[in-house]
């Protein structure tokens, strides 16, 4: 009877595991849920690639119930933001976080946000010639800090910010991301959401000499291990479909916290028009650097441009009442100088890359973009 019971139990488990995952709740042993305090997998190197030291070789105050023991696997016994381990660097023992795969529960899968690119009710400077705007008019703007303000970015999914690769000469260290931030010098707890950066992904073909493939992704999480919460001042921008191109002369918006003259501390937005590659290459200095992965935009009278300080920020264009992210602020010469427009990374060349790095293929299909 006992043997039959074991056989029946084995068959039931086998049948259950082959059926829909929504019927069987998988324990978070080999993947990270929340802060990863229940993680019991076998990743044994830090996110920097350093081999973890055995817990049993280090003096600590946690017992085996916290997952530590005679092994060197990443754990989170003290409720830090993610699993970590001890590593040895230059004869010193240091703590480094680990990259643990996130648990995916099909019953909690969240489809692409249907309200992406929608503006809040309140609509309307380092954008030269721009005007100050409430954060609700560009609620996908991210302010990236590394001690002080570093670059802008765009929230494309609750846990991901798209920005420019050239911002990160110092790598991942001490990066913070703020969403819903209406002033880069002061905090507003009613609007702001603050995140640490779990992962920095710079495009593998980024060329710092001419800014080709100037695009990067930040994986963000708050102290609870969660991504952004949609509010009036924080929401995602839509991504257009792969290789979508807009006609020359289309009006779009640029936004950021950049500094014009004495400097601005609140978000600024300005209107620009897309230029042809011919018009963009009037200046010889541009001709030598421009690639197919770049696009140009400026105002007709050259009064409006994005300048240093807006790097990584969004160029968004409207379609059927929604805002779609077509460009990432990359480079330019001077500020609003004639025949020297702002240059932007062409986002629609990177849908597949974004999907591959984030696992969010549904977000990169451009499902909200109007069909012809």
Residue pairs with C-beta under 8 A, 6 or more apart in sequence:
16 23
16 24
17 24
20 106
21 105
21 106
21 107
22 106
22 107
25 105
26 103
26 105
27 38
28 36
28 38
28 39
28 103
29 38
29 39
29 40
29 41
30 39
30 40
30 41
30 42
30 101
31 39
31 41
31 100
31 101
31 102
31 103
31 104
32 39
32 82
32 83
32 100
32 101
32 102
32 103
32 225
33 39
33 102
33 103
33 225
34 224
34 225
34 226
35 76
35 79
35 80
35 81
35 82
35 224
35 225
36 76
36 82
36 83
36 100
36 225
37 76
37 77
37 79
39 67
39 74
39 75
39 76
39 83
39 100
40 67
40 73
41 73
41 74
41 100
42 73
43 73
43 74
43 83
43 98
43 99
43 100
44 51
44 52
44 71
44 72
44 73
44 74
44 85
45 51
45 52
45 98
46 52
46 74
46 84
46 85
46 87
46 96
46 97
46 98
47 96
47 97
47 98
47 99
47 199
48 87
48 96
50 87
50 88
50 89
50 96
51 72
51 87
52 72
52 73
52 74
52 85
52 86
52 87
52 98
53 72
53 85
53 86
53 87
53 88
53 93
54 70
54 71
54 72
55 68
55 69
55 70
55 71
55 72
55 75
55 85
55 86
56 68
56 69
56 70
56 71
58 86
58 93
60 68
60 77
62 68
62 77
62 78
66 75
66 77
67 73
67 75
67 76
67 77
68 75
68 77
72 85
73 85
74 83
74 84
74 85
74 98
74 100
75 83
75 84
75 85
76 82
76 83
76 84
80 97
81 97
81 196
81 221
81 223
81 225
82 97
82 98
82 100
82 198
82 221
82 225
83 97
83 98
83 100
84 95
84 96
84 97
84 98
85 95
85 96
85 98
86 93
86 94
86 95
87 93
87 94
87 95
87 96
88 94
97 198
99 198
99 199
110 158
111 362
112 157
112 360
112 362
112 363
112 367
112 368
113 157
113 158
113 230
113 235
113 236
114 368
115 230
115 235
116 235
116 236
116 237
116 238
116 322
116 368
117 140
117 236
117 237
117 238
117 316
117 322
117 323
117 324
117 368
118 235
118 321
118 322
118 323
119 136
119 137
119 139
119 323
120 136
120 137
120 139
120 232
120 233
120 235
121 136
121 232
122 134
122 136
122 137
122 232
123 136
123 137
124 131
124 133
124 134
124 137
124 269
125 131
125 132
125 258
125 260
125 264
125 268
125 270
126 256
126 257
126 258
126 259
126 260
126 263
126 264
126 268
126 306
126 307
126 308
126 309
126 310
127 254
127 255
127 256
127 258
127 260
127 268
127 269
127 270
127 304
127 305
127 306
127 307
127 310
128 260
128 270
128 303
128 304
128 305
128 306
128 307
128 335
128 336
129 270
129 299
129 303
129 304
129 305
129 336
130 254
130 255
130 260
130 268
130 269
130 270
130 304
131 268
131 269
131 270
132 264
132 266
132 267
132 268
133 255
133 267
133 268
133 269
134 182
134 267
135 141
135 180
135 181
135 182
135 191
135 233
135 267
136 232
136 233
137 267
137 269
138 253
138 255
138 267
138 269
138 314
138 316
139 180
139 231
139 232
139 233
139 234
139 235
140 154
140 155
140 156
140 235
140 236
140 237
140 314
140 316
140 323
140 325
141 152
141 153
141 154
141 155
141 179
141 181
141 255
141 256
141 257
141 267
141 313
141 314
142 152
142 153
142 154
142 155
142 161
142 163
142 177
142 178
142 179
142 218
143 149
143 152
143 153
143 177
143 178
143 179
143 181
143 184
143 257
144 150
144 151
144 152
144 153
144 161
144 163
144 167
144 175
144 176
144 177
144 218
144 312
145 175
145 176
145 177
145 178
146 170
146 173
146 174
146 175
146 176
147 174
149 184
149 257
149 309
150 167
150 175
151 163
151 164
151 167
151 311
151 312
151 313
152 163
152 255
152 256
152 257
152 258
152 310
152 311
152 312
152 313
152 314
152 329
153 161
153 162
153 163
153 177
153 218
153 312
153 313
153 314
154 161
154 162
154 163
154 237
154 313
154 314
154 316
154 325
154 328
155 161
155 179
155 228
155 234
155 235
155 236
155 237
156 162
156 236
156 237
156 239
156 325
156 354
156 363
157 227
157 236
157 358
157 360
157 363
158 226
158 227
158 228
158 229
158 230
158 236
159 219
159 220
159 221
159 227
159 228
160 217
160 218
160 219
160 220
160 227
160 358
160 360
161 177
161 217
161 218
161 220
162 215
162 216
162 217
162 325
162 328
162 347
162 354
163 215
163 216
163 217
163 218
163 311
163 312
163 313
163 328
164 214
164 215
164 216
164 311
164 312
164 328
164 329
164 330
164 345
165 202
165 203
165 206
165 213
165 214
165 215
165 216
166 206
166 208
166 211
166 214
166 311
166 330
166 331
167 216
167 311
167 312
168 200
168 202
168 216
171 200
172 197
172 199
172 200
175 196
175 197
175 200
175 218
176 194
176 195
176 196
176 197
177 194
177 195
177 196
177 197
177 218
177 220
178 192
178 193
178 194
178 195
179 192
179 193
179 195
179 228
179 233
179 234
180 188
180 191
180 192
180 193
180 231
180 233
180 234
181 187
181 188
181 191
181 192
181 257
181 267
182 188
182 191
182 192
182 233
182 266
182 267
183 265
183 266
184 257
184 265
184 266
185 265
186 265
191 231
191 233
191 234
192 233
193 222
193 228
193 229
193 231
193 234
194 222
195 220
195 221
195 222
195 227
195 228
196 220
196 221
196 222
196 223
197 218
197 219
197 220
198 219
198 220
198 221
199 217
199 218
199 219
200 216
200 217
200 218
200 219
201 216
201 217
201 218
201 219
201 357
202 216
203 213
203 214
203 215
203 216
203 350
203 353
205 212
205 213
206 212
206 213
206 214
206 215
206 216
207 213
210 288
210 289
210 291
211 289
211 294
211 330
211 331
211 343
211 345
212 291
212 293
212 294
213 293
213 345
214 328
214 330
214 331
214 345
215 328
215 345
215 347
215 350
215 353
216 312
217 354
217 357
217 358
219 358
220 227
220 228
221 227
228 234
228 236
230 236
237 314
237 316
237 323
237 324
237 325
238 322
238 323
238 324
238 325
238 366
238 368
238 369
239 324
239 325
239 347
239 351
239 354
239 363
239 364
239 366
240 319
240 324
240 325
240 326
240 347
240 348
240 366
240 369
241 348
241 351
241 365
241 366
241 369
242 348
242 351
242 352
242 364
242 366
243 348
243 349
244 326
244 348
244 366
244 369
245 348
246 252
246 274
246 317
246 326
247 274
248 274
248 275
248 276
248 279
249 273
249 274
250 273
250 274
250 317
251 271
251 272
251 273
251 317
252 271
252 272
252 273
252 274
252 297
252 315
252 316
252 317
252 318
252 326
252 327
253 269
253 270
253 271
253 272
253 315
253 316
253 317
253 323
254 269
254 270
254 271
254 272
254 297
254 304
254 306
254 310
254 313
254 314
254 315
254 316
254 329
254 342
255 267
255 268
255 269
255 270
255 310
255 313
255 314
255 316
256 267
256 268
256 306
256 309
256 310
256 313
256 329
257 264
257 265
257 266
257 267
257 268
257 309
257 310
258 264
258 268
258 306
258 307
258 308
258 309
258 310
258 313
259 307
259 308
259 309
260 268
260 307
260 335
270 299
270 304
270 305
270 306
271 299
271 304
272 297
272 298
272 299
272 304
272 305
272 315
272 342
273 297
273 298
273 299
273 300
274 295
274 296
274 297
274 317
275 295
275 296
275 297
275 298
275 341
277 290
277 296
279 296
279 341
280 286
280 290
280 295
280 296
280 341
280 343
281 287
281 290
282 339
283 333
283 339
283 340
285 333
285 340
286 296
286 333
286 340
286 343
289 331
290 296
290 343
292 346
292 349
293 345
293 346
293 349
294 330
294 343
294 344
294 345
294 346
295 315
295 326
295 327
295 343
295 344
295 345
295 346
296 341
296 342
296 343
296 344
297 315
297 327
297 341
297 342
297 344
298 304
298 305
298 336
298 341
298 342
299 305
299 336
302 336
302 337
302 338
302 339
303 336
304 336
305 332
305 335
305 336
305 337
305 341
305 342
306 313
306 315
306 329
306 332
306 342
307 332
307 334
307 335
307 336
307 342
308 335
310 329
311 329
311 330
312 328
312 329
313 328
313 329
314 325
314 327
314 328
314 329
315 325
315 326
315 327
315 328
315 329
315 344
316 323
316 324
316 325
316 326
317 323
317 324
317 326
318 324
319 369
319 370
320 369
320 370
322 368
324 366
324 368
324 369
325 347
326 344
326 346
326 347
326 348
327 344
327 345
327 346
327 347
328 344
328 345
328 347
329 342
329 344
330 343
330 344
330 345
331 343
332 340
332 341
332 342
332 343
333 340
334 340
351 364
351 365
351 366
352 364
354 360
354 363
354 364
355 361
355 363
355 364
